[in-house]
Amino acid sequence: MKKTRLDIYSDFANSQIDAAINEWIHSERDRRILHLKLVDGLTYEKIAELEDMSPKRIQKIVWSAEDRLFRHLELIGAD
């Protein structure tokens, strides 16, 4: 059975996810936003408030960056 994103993330400690974000997400803004979502657990609305963007824009940034990160973590988790 194929793992979901939540399954993949639950296989890693926050410090490992943070390290992967720093390694694989090249945009400083996207790293900051993804860290706030995945490591700190903030909502799209709270991140939007902090970044002065719409929640929909934050969601799109998270999904795009998360796709890159997910592919990397999925490969590591397959080991």
N, C-alpha and C positions, 0 to 999 in steps of 0.2 A: 504494500500500500504506500502510495506517495505521501510524503510529509507535507503539511501545510506550512505557511510562513510562520505561524505561531509555534508550530512544533519545532521548526528549525531554530527560531530565536530562543526557545526554552532550553535548547541543548547547550547554550552558551551563557557564560556569566556576563554581566553588564560591562566589565572591564574588557572582555574579549570582543564584544560588540563595538565598544568604543574604539578599540584598536583597529578593528576592521573598517569602521567609518573613517578613521583618520588615514588609513592606508588606501582605501578604494574609492572614496568620494573626494574628488579633486577640487570642487568649488567650496571655498571657505563658508559661504552663506549656506549651501546645502548641507555641509558637515554640521554646522551649528544647529540648523533646523532639525536634521535627522537625530542628532544627539538629544535635543530637547524632547523629541517624540519617543524615541526608542529607549534611551537610557534614563531620562528624567521622568518619562511618562506623562508629559503635559498634553493637553487636548489641542486640537487644531485651532480652536478659538483662542486659547491662551497664547499659543505660539504666534498667531496672527497679531494679537495685541502687542506682544513683545517686539515683533519684526515690522510692525506697521504695514501689514499686508492683509488681504482678505483671507478668511479661513479656506475658501475654495482654492486660492493660489497656493497656500501652505500645503493643502492636501495633495495637489498636483506635484509639488516639489518633493514631498515625502514619498509619494508613490513612485516617481521616476528614480529618485536616489535609492529607494528601497529595492527596486528591481535589480539595480547593479549590485547592491550589497547582498541581497538574497542569493543571487547566483553564486557569489563567492562563498558565502556561509554554507550553502547547500553542498558545494564541492568539498569543503572542509569537513562537514558533518558526515559525508559519505565514507570518510576514511575509517 
